[in-house]
Amino acid sequence: MKIRRYAGVTTFIVAGALALTACSSGSGEGSDESSAGGASTGVITVSNGEPQNPLIPTMTNETNGSTAIQNLFAGLVYYGADGSVHNEVAESIESDDNQTWTITLKDGWTFTDGTPVTAESFAKAWDWGATLSNAQNLSYFFEPIQGFSYDEDSSLIEAGGLTAQDEKTLVVKLTQPESDFPTRLGYAAFFPLPESFYEDTEAFGENPVGNGPYKLEEWAHNEAITLVPNEDYAGERKPQNGGLELIAYTQEDTAYNDLLDGNLDIIKNVPSSAFQTFEDDLEGRAVNQPSAVIQTMTVPEWLEEFKGEAGLLRRQAISHAINREEITETVFAGSRTPATDFTSPVIDGWTEEIPGNEVLEFDEAKAKELWAQAEEISPVPADYTLQIASNADSDHQTWVDATCNSIKNVLGIDCEFYPYPTFDEFLDARDNGEVPGMFRAGWQADYPAMSNFLGPIYGTGAGSNDGQWSNADFDAKLSEANGAATPEEATELYKQAEEILFQTLPGIPLWYSNATGGWSENVDNVEFGWDSDPILYQVTKAE
């Protein structure tokens, strides 16, 4: 089934699903009888890491912080395990022209400080997140709203882009018709904020006040984030457990061993050392399913050797020198699939027939030829070493080493893993334009749409455009696709936008990732969603 997006209709309805098979556990030895019906009381321990930034929705664009944010806040809609979209705070999201949207809120919603969730809670939060002087990572997502500007501080409210007509009615005016706008509204950028946020944003980031299924009990930095059920939560994602403990592991092997020993309930990512055995090790308590995740290598624009004609030839040569088939089989035991585009096979509209994607094919002769052409134009130093950067506190060095070996064997150049001790240190260096080489860029979709794999990563000025790439033709094509009258027209235009990416290679797609995770015998009702994340509110555990 497919997500349906309607052009020129009056009510937003998404009842379809992406083609995924969700995986639930059977009865574990530690299961509570209430797991089949009412809530259990045990606290669920989950592998995580230290968030890069304070826990502010519009500042959070990495997975460690996102796990907390998604459980602390509730948006206008939320995404089911299969990628289907369900109203949460919104009663309805309506438009006659796909450009002016009227959003009506449900009754009964409050923040955990007791204040009401109103239309103004959304309008003011979006306006604040879009204001460039506030330097929020997710400000790009407000670009379609009337009043947004990259040249000066935007005011969506003053420009008429956002109007809280009354406590329950929010009107959003876009710069052009965009039929999939409601699909995006379950993403963190669009979460509401209470008035207390604006009184002390720094303090709020350490102790956020949300309206989601859980509320923060404690954030012990570099140790764990502890969440407890929000008894006043008014939505459908009611916690079926006594809370969550998001543990900041620095090594995935350690987390996996804790899982095997019964000292951890859920691991979000299986380490590569266990790819060959984890499904047998966990005996029916494992998941290995397609998800909306892609791994790429970003080519930062600040590297001289990748600029101009010679730089493009080098990007193409390196891409042809990577044996994706061999790496996905030997390193990942088939839990990864060689990429053929910049999106994901589980997203509606995906195709492997994008003109120019032959650059992703392993071709030793072509790779050598392209590198030699680049050397004739602008040679690299004799002692040149290609560096591929990532964090060392997760399980990436194995595949980086394998990728480097493939490049070295084909091109005859040195290639090495450039490690940053922790994930947040890596992200800070990346965000500050300080990484000395290419760097890994895994992308987990924020919402189920092709556009989410393109604009946020490669759009000019976008919050996750970490390579600082800019291309006017790509921006124009993306805008055209976003404003298409039908999903079919949009898909064809997104494909054309991908053609531009293949012509320029701001990033080099590597492979699509399966969700590979597992759980202990102490928990039941474990399910991993379309985006590879476990759905934590429904997990049950005896005390």
N, C-alpha and C positions, 0 to 999 in steps of 0.2 A: 504494500500500500504506500501511498505517497502523501506528503504534506500538501494540502491544497491551498493555494493562495488565489483569492478572487479579485479580479479587477472590476471596478465600477459597481461594487455591491455595497450593501448597507451594514452588514454585520460580519465581524471577523469570526470565522469558524474553522478550526483545524481539528479534525478528528482522525486523520490518517496516521500512519506510522512508518518509520524507516525500516528497511529490511534487516533487522537485527534479531537475534535470538537471545533473550535475556536468560540468565542462569540463576536459579534459586537453589538454596541448600535443602537437604533433607533434614531429618531430626538428628541433632547432635546429642552426645551423651549429657552435655550440660544444658540442654534446652529446657525452657520453662513451658508448662502446659498452656500458658496464656499466649504463647507465640502464634497460635492459630487464630486468635481473636483479639483479646484486649492487650494492653501494654504490659511489658515485662519491666523489671526494675534494675537489671544489671547495667553497668556503665561499659560502653563499647570502646575498646582501645584500637586505634587506627594508626598505621604508619603514615607519617607526614614529615615535614621539615620546617625550619624556621622561616616564616614569611619575610619577604624582602622589605616590605613597607608596613606602616601602620595599617590597622584594619579599617580602612575607609573604602567603600565600594568603588568609587571612581579612581582610586589609586592602585587597585589590585588587579594585576594582569599576569600573575604567575600562580602555579597550582597550589603551593603550600598555603598562601593566603586565601586563595579562592575556596578551598575546602571549608575554612571557617566562615567566610563571608556568605557562601551559599546556604549555610545553616543558620546564620544569625539574622538574615534579612529575607523578606518576601517581596517579590515584585508584582507587577500587574499580571504576569502569567508565569507559569513554571513549566518545565519540560519533563514529560514522562520518561520511563526507562527506554522506550522505543523511539524517542524523539518527538512524540506527539506533544502538542501545545495545549495547555489547560489554563483557563482563567484562575487567578489566585486572588489578588486584591481587586482586580477588575471584575465588575459585573458584566460589562459589555465594552467592546471596542469597535466603533462604527465609523463608516465613511461613505459618502456618495461618489467621491472622485479619487480616492486613494491619496489625496493631498492634505485635506483637512480632516483630522481624526478627532472624534468626540469619545472620550473615555469616561465611563461612569463607574464609580467605586462601590463596592459592597459596604454594607453597614457592619459595625462591630469591630473594626480593626483599631488596635492601639499599639504604640511602642512600649517597650518594657519599662519605661519610666512613667507609664500611665497616661501619657498624652495621646490624643487621637491621631490616626493616620488620615490625612485629608488630601484633597487635590493639590493644595499648596505645598504639602510635604514632598510631592513629586516635582512640581514646577520649580520650586526654589532649589531643590537638590540638583536637578538637571542644569539649571542656570548656573549654579555654583561650579558644577563639574565642567561645564563648557567654557568657563572664564579662564583664559589662558594664563593670567597672572597667578592662578591657583595651582598651576603646573601639575595637573592630574593626568595620569597615564591614559585614561580612557576618554579624554575630551574629544578625540576624533569621532566617537560614535554619535555625537550631537551635530555633526556637520550637516546632515540633511534638514535640520530644523531651521526655520526662518530666523535670521539674525546672527547665525554663526559666522565667524570670520577668523582667518589665520593671521590677519594683518594687525588686528587690534583686539582688545578685550571685547568679547562678544557679550551681549545681553539678550538672551532669547526672549526674556519677558518684555523688555522695553521695545524690542522689535516686533512684538506681536506673535512670536513663535509659540509662546506658551501662555495660556490664560486659564487661571483657576476661576471658573464662572461661579462656583459655589463650593461648599465643602466636599461635595461628591462628584463634581464634574470638571474634568480637565480637557481643554481643547488644544490640540497640537497642530500647527501649520507647518508643512514641509515646503521646501523650495521647489519641489516637483512631485508629481505623483509617484509613490513607491508602494507597490502592492504588498510587499513582504515586511513592511514596517512593524506590524504587530508581532511578527515572529521574533523580533529582536528584543522585545520588552521583558523577557525573563533574564536578560543578562545583567550583571552587576552594575554596569554604567547607569541603568535606569531604576535602581532601587531608591526608595524614599529615605529621607533623613529627618530626624526630629529637630525641634528648635534648639535643643541643647548642643547640637553639633556646632552651630555657628558661634556659640559663646566661647568655646575653647576647643578648636579642632585638634590640637595636639593631644590634649587629654582624652578626647573622644577616640582617637586612633588607638590608644592603649586600652581603652575600656568602652568599646562601642555599645550603643543603645540601638537595637534593631527591632524588627517586628516579625522575625522568622520563627521557625519551630523551636529554636534553642536560644538561650541567652548566655553571655559570658560569665563564668564564675572566676576564672583565673587565667592569666597568660604569663607563664613562667618562661621567659625568653630562653631559647635554645634548649628547652626541656619539653614543655607540653602546653597545649591550649586546652583548657577544660571547659566544656559547655554543659549546661543543664537544661532540661525541658522548660520551655516558656509556657506556663500554665494559661496565659491569656492569648496564645496563638489562635487565630480564627480561621485558618485554612484547612486544606485537606491533607497536608503533610504532617500530621500529628505524630510526635515521637512515640515509638512503641518500645522504648527502652528508658533507662534511668539517666542517660546522658552520654556524652562523647568525650574521650580523651585523645587528642590529636598529638601523637608523640613525635618529637623532632629527632628522627634518626639521621645520622650522618653517613651510614653505610647500609645499603639495601640487603647485603648478605646478613648483617646483624639482625635486621628486621625479620628476614625469612627464618633464621634460626630460632628467633623468639616465637614466631608463629608455630613452627614445628614442635617447640617445647611447651606450647600452650600458654605462653606468656604474652601473646599478642592476639587480638581477635581477627583483625583484617589487615592484609597487606595490599596496597594499591598497585604495586609494581613488583613483579617477580624479577629477581636479579638474573643476569645472563648465566651465571654459574648453575642455575637450577632449571633452565629452559628444557633440558632433555628429560628431567625427572619430576618436575613439580606436579604434573597431573597424576602421576602414580603416587608420589609422596603424600598428596593430600586426599586421595581416595574419594573423589566425588565432591570435594570442597574447593574446587578450582574453576576458574573461568579463563577461556581462551577464545575470544570472539572478536569479530571486526568492530572497529570503533572509528570515530571521527578524529583521528590523530595522524599527523604526518611528520616525518623527520626530514629536515633539510639542513644544508650548510649555507649560512649567509656569507656573501662576499661583500665586506664593508667598503663603502665608497672612499674611505680614507687611505686605502692601500694603493700605493703608486703602481705596483706591478699589475694591477687589475683595471687600470684606467685606459681609455681609448681603444683603438683597434687592437693593439697587442693584448690589452687586458681582456677583451672579449674572447680572443682566440685562446687565451690561457684558461678562462672559465670553461670554454667548450672542451678543451683538451682534458682538463681535470675531470669533468663529468664523464667523458668517454672512457677515462682510465679507471673508473670505479666499477668493479665487478659486483653489482648489486645482488645478482642471483646467488653467487657463491657466499657472500657475506650474510644474507638473510637465512641461508640454509645452515652454514657452519656456526655462526655466532648466535643466531636467534632461533635455531631449530624450527624454521618455518613459521614462527609467530610474527613475522614481518613479511610484507609483500613489496617487491620492487615497484617504485613509483613510476607512473607514466604521465602524471600531471601535477598541478600544485594544490589540488583539493583532496577529496577522499571518496572512495568507492561507495561509502554508505550514505553519501549526500545525494539527494535528488538532483538529476541533471548531469551527474558525473559521466565522463566518457574517457576512454583511453586513446581516442583518435583526435588529438590536438595537433595541428600542423606545427612542425618544429620539434616535437617531443622525441624525435630520433636521437637528439643530443644526449638522452638518458641511456642509450644503448651502449653496452660494453663493446668497445672497438679499439683494439690496441693500435692498429695501423693508423687509424684516423686520429687518435689521440697524439701519437708521435708527430704526425704531419702538422697538426694544428700548433703544437708546442714549438716545433721548429720554425713555423711561420712567425709566431710571436717573437721568437728570439732574433729573427732577422730584422724585425722592426725596432725592438727595444729589449735588448738582452738583460736578464737578471744577473746579479753578481755571481761569481764562480762559487761562492760559499752559500748560495741561497738555500734556505730551508723553508718549506711550506709548513706553517703551523695551523693546527686545528684546535681551537680552544673550547673548553667546557669546564664544568665543576667537577672536582675530584671526590666529592662526598656522595656521589650517586654512581650508577653503573654505566658509565659512558666510555671509559677508556678502552674497553675491550673492542667495541666496534670502531672507535676512532683509530686504534692501532691497526685493525684489519683494513680499514679504508686507506690509511697511510701506506700500508704494505702494498696494496693494489696500485696506488699511485706511483710509488717508488719503483715497483717492478716494471711498470709500463713506461713511465717517463724518465726514469733514471735520475730523479731529483730526490733530495732529502725531504722527509716529511715526518712530523712528530706531533704528539699530543702536548698541548700547552695547558697545564692544569691550573685552576683556581681552587683554593682549599675548600670553599663552601659555595653553595648555590647563590646566596645573596651577594657574595664578593664577585662572583662571575657576572651576575646581572648588573651590579653597579659599574663594573669595568666596561661592560657592553653598552650600557646606557650613556656612559661618559665618553664613548668613542675611543677607548684606550686599549682595546684588544689588538694584539700585534699580528693577527692572522685571520683566517676564516674562523667562524665559530658555529657551533651547533645551534639549531633553532627549531626545536620541537614545537608543534602547534596543535593544541587541543581546541576544538571548535567551541565558541561561546554560545552559538545558537545554530540550529540545523539548516544552513543555507550556503550555497557556493560563495556568495559574496563575502562571508565571514573568513574565508581562507585567502581572500585577495586584498580587499581594501584595507583592513587593519594592519596588514603586514607590509604591503607594497604601495599603498596610497601615500602621496606626498604629505609629510607631517603627521602621519598616523602614529598612534601611541606605541604600536609594536613594530614600526618600521625601523628596526634596530640597526640596519645597514645604512640608513640615511640615503636611500635611493629615491630618485624623483624622476618621473617621466610624464610629461603633459599628455601624450597620446594615451597612455594607460589610464590616467586620471579621467580623461574625457570619456573613454570607452566604459569605464566602471560607472561613471555617472549616467551614461546612456542606458546601461544594463539595469541599474537600480530603478530607473524611471520607466522601464518597459511596461507595456500594457498587459502582457500576459506572462506567466511563468515560462512558456515555451520561447517567447521572444527574448526574455531575460537570459535564459540558458545559452542561447546562441551568441549573445553579446558577451557573456562572461567567458565563453570559449575564445572569442576574439581577443579579449583582454589577456587571456592566458597565452595566446600566440605572441603578444608583445613581450610577455615575461620570458618566453623561450628564445626570443630574438635577442634579449639583453642579459638574461641570467643574473638578476640581482641576488638570487639564491639558487642552489642546486638541489632539487628534490632527490631524496635518497630512497625512502620506503614508507609505506603505510604501516601503522602499528596496530596490532590486536590489543584489546584489553587483556592483560595477563595478571591475574590476581588470585587471592585465595583467602580462606578463613579457617578459623579453628573449630574444634568440636564443641566449643562453648556457646556458639551463636547459631541462630536460625534466620531464615527469611533474608538471606543475603542476595543482592541483585546488583549487577554492574550495568550501567546505562549506556546509551548510544555514544556518549562522550568519553567512555572508559572509566568513569568515576563510580564508586559504590554508592548506592542510595541508602544513606545512613539512618534516616529517620525510621525506616521500616524494619531495621534489624532488631531482633529480640535476643534477650540473654537473661538467664536466671541470676539472681543476686549472688 
